[in-house]
Amino acid sequence: MNIFDRSSARRRLILHADDFGMCRSTNEAILDLWRRGAITSTTLMVNCPWSLQAAKAAVLDPSLDVGVHLTSTSEWDAYKWRPVLQGQPVNTLVDAFGYFPPDTGHMPGVDRGQLRAELIAQIELARRMGVDPTHLDNHMGSLRGGRDELLVELAAEFGLPIRFTARPAYPSGREAEIAALAREKGVLHPDYVIGLPFSYGADEDYESVRENVLTLLRGLEPGLTEMLFHPSLDTDELKGITDTWRFRRFDYELFLDPLVQSVIQEESIVLTGWRELRDLQRGQARA
């Protein structure tokens, strides 16, 4: 069955873990979720200190559905990463210390050629590490708004689908234009993308977070949806990196939760991965 058949009333869901390679605590959480069938894909940050461990795991388990998490920001105060591009200028991409800036405020001023060269270097590095990428997405949504065309161009060049929806929760106003470009270049993307919050209010506990996820699952629209989140183990390592560690632990627990798993079954939600979408895209290109 074509997982991209929009005429079907079936609800298909990619359960996706971001930030593979960010740190060991994240890697261990993602790999445990994958082995237990609680996620269907992840995405690799090749710039990060633990990317080699993540890539090795993907080599050892070729079934692991791994995309490239294109990166141009480095958000934590004392745990940083920088471009992988060598021998070419990257000055518009970095701060005074040579690291990616902590947010996307610099993106309107980056040199397009430098950005394109860096993102290609990230994809090619993932492949040299032995990863066969299943898709492209981008860290902190850094390509949204003004660089979406570049994401589509790279996806077409490498034969990969992308994280994009024409119906985002926070529209930029350019969704129809980008969707048309993706159709023109034969690049596939989900119908819907749902990101779980990076953080929650001080009064929110695991039960309230779980209830939000249950509501989202019950309210899925027909078609293909990606639900993305940031699971990690709550180790001293993670607590030294970010004060959001508690919520990342929630994200690890959520899709192992029997109640969440039962709702997925009760709602007849079909879990799928990015590899199926990539294979469909490449098959259409050959037709």
Secondary structure, 3 states (H helix, E strand, C coil): CCCCCCCCCCEEEEEEEEEECCCHHHHHHHHHHHHCCCCCEEEECCCCCCHHHHHHHHHHCCCCCEEEEECCCCCCCCCCCCCCCCCCCCHHHCCCCCCCCCCHHHHHHCCHHHHHHHHHHHHHHHHHCCCCCCCEEEHHHCCCCCCHHHHHHHHHHHCCCECCCCCCCCCCCCHHHHHHHHHHHCCCCCCEEEECCCCCCCCCCHHHHHHHHHHHHHCCCCEEEEEEECCCCCCHHHHHHCCCHHHHHHHHHHCCCHHHHHHHHHCCCEEECHHHHHHHHHHHHHC
